[in-house]
Amino acid sequence: MKPAPSPAEATRGALAAALCYLTWGLVPLYWHQLASVPASELIAHRLVWSLVFLAAALWWRGGFGEVRAALVPGRSLAMNLFSSLLLTGNWLVYVWGVNHGHVIECSLGYFLVPLLNVALGRWVLHEQLRPAQVIAIGLAVLGVAIQVWQVGHLPWIALALAVTFGGYGLLRKRSPLGPLTGLAVETTLLAPAATVFLVWHEFKNGGALGHASVAVQALVLSTGVVTAIPLLLFAFGARRIRLTTLGLLQYIAPTVQFTLGLAVFHEPFARDRLLAFAVIWAGLVLYTVDNLRAQRAGASSTPLQR
């Protein structure tokens, strides 16, 4: 078991995670400018240009040896491949959702992540749950059930985002790799397939590069920076703060996204959806209040870093 981070390290981790979530909250504004490009192509560009950005960072700090060591076949490599697939799936669903008018449902997915983190903390990391936390998880399940009952279908975008990102966060916490090395390994594992896809897409359909406007091409080339920097902040923070603290900070991104969906993109938000959101929000409020009370009382839980 790794030692718990110092208070100063925990503070830096919390600041990094908060900045990451604020960036993710605002990123629909960026992806909306790329709505003319298919989501699959955008995700392939994210992988390729993220690897370029990360390779430059690794060259600057001399970390290629760590990446090569992590690419040796074994349990660690398999875990990094799985986390890479989860992250790529999360990206694909999110970009598709944003560019097809589902920013509000995307925000619902990330509202669910903190409560999913609590459940994962209990059943995977064996953290003890207080009664209020159990009720909060129950309210989240009830909120999803209400939406299914009233709207007539599962909020699949929200559920896919919650499961993929919750699983990714858990795997990043259990990974022995540092933020930069871990993200570089994850990207390296899928970048070759992404490159092949882009070449095939370019010859068959004509990709964005060389065909879209100069502004769109510039935005496509910037996907590496837009992707890698928040993820590095997330990985840095996730390894230094408790899972419950990470869940609290997670509220920043979906709140900003929800606001953008209503005020900027003017997505419809009928009363039936409001009830489902309200029940989930009630669970989040209960969870937050209980967490703050426990922290003030000096409650402790199982350390995250293992």
PLY file of the C-alpha trace (Angstrom):
ply
format ascii 1.0
element vertex 306
property float x
property float y
property float z
element edge 305
property int vertex1
property int vertex2
end_header
0.00 0.00 0.00
1.36 3.39 -0.96
1.59 6.06 1.77
-1.17 8.65 1.89
-0.24 11.98 0.25
0.78 14.91 2.44
-1.70 17.77 3.01
0.26 19.95 0.57
0.15 17.22 -2.07
-3.58 16.73 -1.46
-4.18 20.46 -1.92
-2.27 20.50 -5.21
-4.21 17.46 -6.30
-7.53 19.10 -5.50
-6.59 22.28 -7.41
-5.49 20.25 -10.43
-8.70 18.22 -10.42
-10.85 21.37 -10.05
-9.14 23.03 -13.02
-9.56 19.84 -15.03
-13.30 19.70 -14.32
-13.78 23.37 -15.17
-12.08 22.79 -18.51
-14.26 19.76 -19.19
-17.33 21.79 -18.31
-16.49 24.38 -20.96
-15.24 21.98 -23.65
-18.65 21.57 -25.38
-18.03 25.08 -26.75
-14.93 23.68 -28.46
-16.50 20.49 -29.81
-19.53 22.37 -31.08
-17.23 24.18 -33.54
-16.32 20.76 -34.96
-19.87 19.46 -35.44
-19.24 19.05 -39.18
-16.60 16.38 -38.52
-17.78 12.82 -37.64
-17.26 11.88 -34.01
-15.24 8.79 -34.93
-12.81 10.90 -36.95
-12.49 13.42 -34.13
-11.69 10.68 -31.63
-9.04 9.24 -33.94
-7.49 12.71 -34.22
-7.63 13.05 -30.43
-5.60 9.88 -30.03
-3.01 10.71 -32.69
-2.42 14.35 -31.76
-2.51 13.59 -28.04
0.33 11.13 -28.63
2.29 13.79 -30.52
1.81 16.24 -27.64
2.72 13.62 -25.03
5.78 12.47 -26.98
7.08 16.04 -26.94
6.48 16.25 -23.20
8.22 12.93 -22.61
11.19 13.97 -24.74
11.50 17.17 -22.72
11.56 15.32 -19.38
13.27 12.15 -20.61
10.49 9.73 -19.79
10.54 7.41 -22.81
12.18 4.66 -20.75
9.23 4.54 -18.36
6.82 4.18 -21.26
8.85 1.38 -22.86
8.98 -0.46 -19.53
5.21 -0.12 -19.12
4.58 -1.60 -22.58
5.98 -5.00 -21.56
3.18 -7.61 -21.79
1.63 -8.40 -18.43
-1.16 -7.53 -16.03
-0.22 -3.83 -15.92
-0.30 -3.54 -19.70
-3.69 -5.25 -19.84
-5.04 -2.82 -17.24
-3.73 0.15 -19.22
-5.27 -1.20 -22.42
-8.61 -1.55 -20.64
-8.41 1.96 -19.24
-7.50 3.26 -22.71
-10.56 1.55 -24.21
-12.79 3.00 -21.48
-11.41 6.47 -22.06
-11.78 6.24 -25.84
-15.34 4.99 -25.47
-16.09 7.89 -23.14
-14.66 10.37 -25.65
-16.67 8.90 -28.52
-20.00 8.98 -26.70
-19.36 12.45 -25.32
-18.35 14.09 -28.60
-21.24 12.42 -30.43
-23.66 13.56 -27.73
-22.45 17.16 -27.72
-22.57 17.48 -31.49
-26.04 15.91 -31.74
-27.76 18.19 -29.26
-27.45 16.14 -26.07
-25.29 18.37 -23.88
-27.82 18.21 -21.04
-27.89 14.40 -21.10
-24.09 14.41 -21.17
-24.18 16.53 -18.02
-26.50 13.94 -16.42
-23.85 11.29 -17.05
-21.24 13.29 -15.19
-23.69 14.09 -12.39
-23.98 10.33 -11.92
-20.20 9.75 -11.79
-19.67 10.92 -8.16
-22.33 8.52 -6.91
-20.91 5.75 -9.07
-17.51 6.52 -7.53
-19.01 5.95 -4.09
-20.39 2.59 -5.20
-17.04 1.62 -6.72
-15.30 2.74 -3.54
-17.49 0.35 -1.57
-17.48 -2.74 -3.77
-14.03 -2.46 -5.37
-11.88 -0.52 -2.90
-13.83 -1.88 0.12
-14.50 1.55 1.60
-17.21 1.67 4.24
-20.43 3.45 3.27
-22.51 5.46 5.68
-26.33 5.17 5.53
-26.66 8.55 3.80
-24.32 7.42 1.04
-26.40 4.30 0.46
-29.54 6.46 0.23
-27.78 8.82 -2.20
-26.91 5.92 -4.50
-30.51 4.73 -4.25
-31.77 8.17 -5.28
-29.50 8.12 -8.32
-30.93 4.75 -9.36
-34.45 6.09 -8.75
-33.73 9.17 -10.88
-32.63 7.02 -13.81
-35.71 4.80 -13.35
-37.97 7.87 -13.41
-36.46 9.02 -16.68
-36.93 5.57 -18.18
-40.56 5.51 -17.02
-41.44 9.02 -18.18
-39.35 9.32 -21.34
-39.69 5.69 -22.35
-36.05 4.75 -22.84
-32.80 4.49 -20.97
-30.63 7.63 -20.94
-27.94 5.60 -22.66
-25.62 8.54 -23.29
-25.61 9.46 -19.60
-25.17 5.87 -18.42
-22.38 5.16 -20.92
-20.49 8.29 -19.86
-20.89 7.49 -16.15
-19.75 3.88 -16.46
-16.80 4.51 -18.76
-15.45 7.49 -16.86
-16.09 6.00 -13.43
-14.24 2.85 -14.49
-11.42 4.89 -16.00
-10.97 6.91 -12.83
-10.83 3.75 -10.75
-8.20 2.15 -12.98
-6.08 5.32 -12.99
-6.09 5.26 -9.20
-4.90 1.67 -9.12
-2.24 2.17 -11.78
1.37 2.46 -10.60
2.19 4.79 -13.49
2.50 8.54 -13.10
0.10 10.91 -14.89
2.25 11.61 -17.96
3.55 8.07 -18.36
0.13 6.51 -17.81
-1.60 8.71 -20.36
1.23 8.19 -22.85
0.94 4.41 -22.51
-2.84 4.52 -22.90
-2.56 6.68 -26.00
0.26 4.63 -27.50
-1.81 1.46 -27.30
-4.61 2.82 -29.53
-2.87 5.50 -31.63
-1.70 3.02 -34.33
-5.29 1.87 -34.92
-6.42 5.49 -34.95
-3.76 6.34 -37.55
-4.86 3.49 -39.81
-8.47 4.63 -39.48
-7.60 8.22 -40.41
-5.64 7.12 -43.48
-8.48 4.85 -44.60
-11.06 7.57 -43.93
-8.99 10.13 -45.83
-8.82 8.00 -48.97
-12.40 6.73 -48.80
-14.41 9.72 -47.60
-12.05 12.68 -47.46
-11.19 13.68 -43.91
-11.22 17.09 -42.31
-7.53 17.76 -42.90
-7.07 19.18 -46.37
-10.81 19.46 -47.02
-12.42 21.47 -44.22
-12.00 25.20 -43.60
-8.72 26.49 -42.19
-10.40 27.19 -38.85
-11.76 23.65 -38.56
-8.40 22.14 -39.51
-6.67 24.25 -36.86
-9.17 23.07 -34.24
-8.68 19.44 -35.31
-4.92 19.78 -34.91
-5.42 21.23 -31.43
-7.34 18.17 -30.19
-4.14 16.79 -28.67
-3.63 19.77 -26.40
-7.33 20.06 -25.52
-7.38 16.37 -24.64
-4.06 15.80 -22.93
-3.81 18.78 -20.58
-7.10 18.17 -18.68
-6.38 14.44 -18.49
-2.93 15.08 -17.05
-4.52 17.37 -14.49
-7.09 14.68 -13.71
-4.50 11.93 -13.35
-2.32 14.18 -11.16
-5.25 15.01 -8.91
-6.80 11.53 -8.80
-3.64 10.01 -7.33
-3.47 12.60 -4.54
-7.00 12.94 -3.23
-9.65 10.58 -1.89
-12.25 9.11 -4.20
-14.98 10.94 -2.27
-13.17 14.28 -2.69
-12.81 13.58 -6.39
-16.55 12.97 -6.49
-17.27 16.34 -4.91
-15.10 18.21 -7.41
-16.76 16.29 -10.24
-19.86 18.49 -9.79
-18.05 21.38 -11.48
-18.04 19.88 -14.98
-21.67 18.75 -15.26
-22.94 21.97 -13.69
-21.15 24.04 -16.30
-22.27 21.65 -19.06
-25.88 21.76 -17.91
-25.79 25.56 -17.91
-24.33 25.59 -21.43
-27.01 23.16 -22.63
-29.78 25.42 -21.37
-28.40 28.93 -21.85
-26.09 28.60 -24.87
-27.33 25.64 -26.92
-31.01 26.10 -25.91
-31.74 22.38 -25.62
-35.27 21.41 -24.54
-35.69 20.48 -20.89
-39.23 19.26 -20.25
-40.84 18.69 -16.86
-40.45 14.90 -17.09
-36.67 15.26 -17.36
-36.63 17.84 -14.56
-38.11 15.33 -12.10
-35.43 12.75 -12.90
-32.66 15.34 -12.57
-34.17 16.64 -9.31
-34.08 13.19 -7.70
-30.45 12.68 -8.74
-29.54 16.17 -7.53
-31.20 15.34 -4.19
-28.92 12.33 -3.93
-25.90 14.51 -4.67
-26.93 17.07 -2.03
-27.44 14.33 0.56
-24.10 12.78 -0.30
-22.31 16.14 -0.16
-23.79 17.19 3.18
-23.01 13.81 4.69
-19.46 13.94 3.38
-18.85 17.40 4.81
-20.22 16.35 8.19
-17.98 13.31 8.24
-14.92 15.38 7.36
-15.66 17.90 10.09
-16.08 15.06 12.55
-12.69 13.72 11.56
-14.11 10.59 9.95
-11.61 8.49 8.06
-11.97 5.94 5.31
-9.71 3.48 3.51
-6.93 5.29 1.63
-7.36 5.42 -2.10
-3.80 4.78 -3.17
-2.95 1.11 -3.13
0 1
1 2
2 3
3 4
4 5
5 6
6 7
7 8
8 9
9 10
10 11
11 12
12 13
13 14
14 15
15 16
16 17
17 18
18 19
19 20
20 21
21 22
22 23
23 24
24 25
25 26
26 27
27 28
28 29
29 30
30 31
31 32
32 33
33 34
34 35
35 36
36 37
37 38
38 39
39 40
40 41
41 42
42 43
43 44
44 45
45 46
46 47
47 48
48 49
49 50
50 51
51 52
52 53
53 54
54 55
55 56
56 57
57 58
58 59
59 60
60 61
61 62
62 63
63 64
64 65
65 66
66 67
67 68
68 69
69 70
70 71
71 72
72 73
73 74
74 75
75 76
76 77
77 78
78 79
79 80
80 81
81 82
82 83
83 84
84 85
85 86
86 87
87 88
88 89
89 90
90 91
91 92
92 93
93 94
94 95
95 96
96 97
97 98
98 99
99 100
100 101
101 102
102 103
103 104
104 105
105 106
106 107
107 108
108 109
109 110
110 111
111 112
112 113
113 114
114 115
115 116
116 117
117 118
118 119
119 120
120 121
121 122
122 123
123 124
124 125
125 126
126 127
127 128
128 129
129 130
130 131
131 132
132 133
133 134
134 135
135 136
136 137
137 138
138 139
139 140
140 141
141 142
142 143
143 144
144 145
145 146
146 147
147 148
148 149
149 150
150 151
151 152
152 153
153 154
154 155
155 156
156 157
157 158
158 159
159 160
160 161
161 162
162 163
163 164
164 165
165 166
166 167
167 168
168 169
169 170
170 171
171 172
172 173
173 174
174 175
175 176
176 177
177 178
178 179
179 180
180 181
181 182
182 183
183 184
184 185
185 186
186 187
187 188
188 189
189 190
190 191
191 192
192 193
193 194
194 195
195 196
196 197
197 198
198 199
199 200
200 201
201 202
202 203
203 204
204 205
205 206
206 207
207 208
208 209
209 210
210 211
211 212
212 213
213 214
214 215
215 216
216 217
217 218
218 219
219 220
220 221
221 222
222 223
223 224
224 225
225 226
226 227
227 228
228 229
229 230
230 231
231 232
232 233
233 234
234 235
235 236
236 237
237 238
238 239
239 240
240 241
241 242
242 243
243 244
244 245
245 246
246 247
247 248
248 249
249 250
250 251
251 252
252 253
253 254
254 255
255 256
256 257
257 258
258 259
259 260
260 261
261 262
262 263
263 264
264 265
265 266
266 267
267 268
268 269
269 270
270 271
271 272
272 273
273 274
274 275
275 276
276 277
277 278
278 279
279 280
280 281
281 282
282 283
283 284
284 285
285 286
286 287
287 288
288 289
289 290
290 291
291 292
292 293
293 294
294 295
295 296
296 297
297 298
298 299
299 300
300 301
301 302
302 303
303 304
304 305
